[in-house]
Amino acid sequence: MPKLFDPIRIRDLEVPNRVWMSPMCTYTAAPQQGLAGRPVDFHYSHYTNRAAGGVGLVMVEATGVLPEGRISPYDLGLWEDGQIDDFTRLAAGIRANGAVAGIQLAHAGRKASVDRPWQGGAPLDESQHGWAPVAPSALAFPGYPVPRELTRAQIAATVAAFADAALRADAAGFDVIEIHAAHGYLLHSFLSPISNQRTDEYGGALQNRARIVLEVIDAVRAVWPVDKPVFLRVSTTDWVQENPGDDRDSWTLEQSVQLATWAAEHGVDLIDASSGGLDVVPIPRDRDYQTRKAAVVRSESGVPTAAVGRIEDPAFAEELVVSGGVDAVFVGRALLRNPSWANDAALELGASPRFIEQYAYTL
Ligand SMILES: Cc1cc2nc3c(=O)[nH]c(=O)nc-3n(C[C@H](O)[C@H](O)[C@H](O)COP(=O)(O)O)c2cc1C
């Protein structure tokens, strides 16, 4: 039996296998007041098809904890109670198709308020359903407008918004929350000294830059059921330290290991180890560019960790959980191309695909 298709238990949750759908924005919510943030039929078919296609867990895309925390006006959101019902249908559909339902809670920070990628992805102003982005410091992401620096009161309100969204996700029936602290969005931009030059208790030393992340974890854990897991997605590096000649103080693998340790102490059950997104820098293209960093986080912190990035070959995915030092894998683009990637991998590796009875006549 391949290990990839072995169940894994996290707190009281049994996840049926270790191939998980990585959170991926679909930019398909309607931006208008009253509809904004809500899943529509497209989201339902998109996610339930990947569930039926055999993944153990579906992580629903970045979902804004505040309207200004969306990446684009077309993102999902859980900033008000009226949004709960459509997520209830979505979570139930994912579960009915055999997968665990997870949702990524996010705030896009200084990279918020942009158009859909296929429409150019440019920053949007208020006449285009856009808004003024916020950040730890008034420092722009390359090519984006200068964000407004958050006050301490606004930081506290943002932390509370993560907890409120977690309560709504619980009411909607999700079993896993992933806090998005990667890819240059708000929480990552506090972690990295490139984007955080605050002089108060949220800037400077590593403990200070990590403060908001640990506060979000505490706030979420205070309302999220004790039997349900919390994941944390991090960028394990800004890819600055690895870039010869770039000697800026940045977010590094060593700091990620420390953050993983602290996060686990605060109630995080699994690190989802991504990378980059904070600045425009070269990123290696080899197949294990990111998964090898995940293995370092796992071995040095001892915290369960999932790898992600360029996992497209079932044999590679199996190798990662058998000897690659991680507990599970998130698959992204390969699942956009093929909703049944996990079932195909099960067949290739000698495990039983989900809904084998229904699909067996095609084998
Ligand atoms: C269209 C698209 C949307 C994405 N949206 C998110 C997102 O909402 N949250 C997130 O953490 N990562 C997001 N990502 C990153 C993926 O989750 C994943 O980490 C990345 O694509 C690398 O994995 P892959 O090589 O298997 O695609 C997105 C990627 C793509 C291609």
The ligand as an SDF file (V2000), in Angstrom:
LIG
                    3D

 31 33  0  0  0  0  0  0  0  0999 V2000
   -4.1250   30.1040  -10.0030 C   0  0  0  0  0  0  0  0  0  0  0  0
   -3.3990   29.9890   -8.7060 C   0  0  0  0  0  0  0  0  0  0  0  0
   -3.9540   30.5390   -7.5540 C   0  0  0  0  0  0  0  0  0  0  0  0
   -3.3020   30.4180   -6.3070 C   0  0  0  0  0  0  0  0  0  0  0  0
   -3.9110   30.9080   -5.1810 N   0  0  0  0  0  0  0  0  0  0  0  0
   -3.3410   30.6590   -3.9660 C   0  0  0  0  0  0  0  0  0  0  0  0
   -4.0510   30.9410   -2.7660 C   0  0  0  0  0  0  0  0  0  0  0  0
   -5.2140   31.3400   -2.7650 O   0  0  0  0  0  0  0  0  0  0  0  0
   -3.4010   30.7260   -1.5960 N   0  0  0  0  0  0  0  0  0  0  0  0
   -2.1300   30.2130   -1.5400 C   0  0  0  0  0  0  0  0  0  0  0  0
   -1.5810   30.0380   -0.4620 O   0  0  0  0  0  0  0  0  0  0  0  0
   -1.4740   29.8640   -2.6720 N   0  0  0  0  0  0  0  0  0  0  0  0
   -2.0680   30.0520   -3.8710 C   0  0  0  0  0  0  0  0  0  0  0  0
   -1.4360   29.6250   -4.9990 N   0  0  0  0  0  0  0  0  0  0  0  0
   -0.1980   28.8170   -4.8860 C   0  0  0  0  0  0  0  0  0  0  0  0
   -0.5480   27.3210   -4.8960 C   0  0  0  0  0  0  0  0  0  0  0  0
   -1.3290   26.9720   -3.7570 O   0  0  0  0  0  0  0  0  0  0  0  0
    0.7230   26.4470   -4.9070 C   0  0  0  0  0  0  0  0  0  0  0  0
    1.4090   26.6780   -3.7070 O   0  0  0  0  0  0  0  0  0  0  0  0
    1.6160   26.7460   -6.1010 C   0  0  0  0  0  0  0  0  0  0  0  0
    0.8490   26.7910   -7.2990 O   0  0  0  0  0  0  0  0  0  0  0  0
    2.7350   25.7200   -6.2350 C   0  0  0  0  0  0  0  0  0  0  0  0
    2.2100   24.4190   -6.3570 O   0  0  0  0  0  0  0  0  0  0  0  0
    2.0660   23.6860   -7.8020 P   0  0  0  0  0  0  0  0  0  0  0  0
    3.4320   23.6920   -8.4380 O   0  0  0  0  0  0  0  0  0  0  0  0
    1.5870   22.3030   -7.4590 O   0  0  0  0  0  0  0  0  0  0  0  0
    1.0660   24.4650   -8.6020 O   0  0  0  0  0  0  0  0  0  0  0  0
   -2.0550   29.7520   -6.2470 C   0  0  0  0  0  0  0  0  0  0  0  0
   -1.4910   29.2290   -7.4100 C   0  0  0  0  0  0  0  0  0  0  0  0
   -2.1590   29.3110   -8.6240 C   0  0  0  0  0  0  0  0  0  0  0  0
   -1.5480   28.6700   -9.8470 C   0  0  0  0  0  0  0  0  0  0  0  0
  1  2  1  0
  2  3  1  0
  2 30  2  0
  3  4  2  0
  4  5  1  0
  4 28  1  0
  5  6  2  0
  6  7  1  0
  6 13  1  0
  7  8  2  0
  7  9  1  0
  9 10  1  0
 10 11  2  0
 10 12  1  0
 12 13  2  0
 13 14  1  0
 14 15  1  0
 14 28  1  0
 15 16  1  0
 16 17  1  0
 16 18  1  0
 18 19  1  0
 18 20  1  0
 20 21  1  0
 20 22  1  0
 22 23  1  0
 23 24  1  0
 24 25  2  0
 24 26  1  0
 24 27  1  0
 28 29  2  0
 29 30  1  0
 30 31  1  0
M  END
$$$$
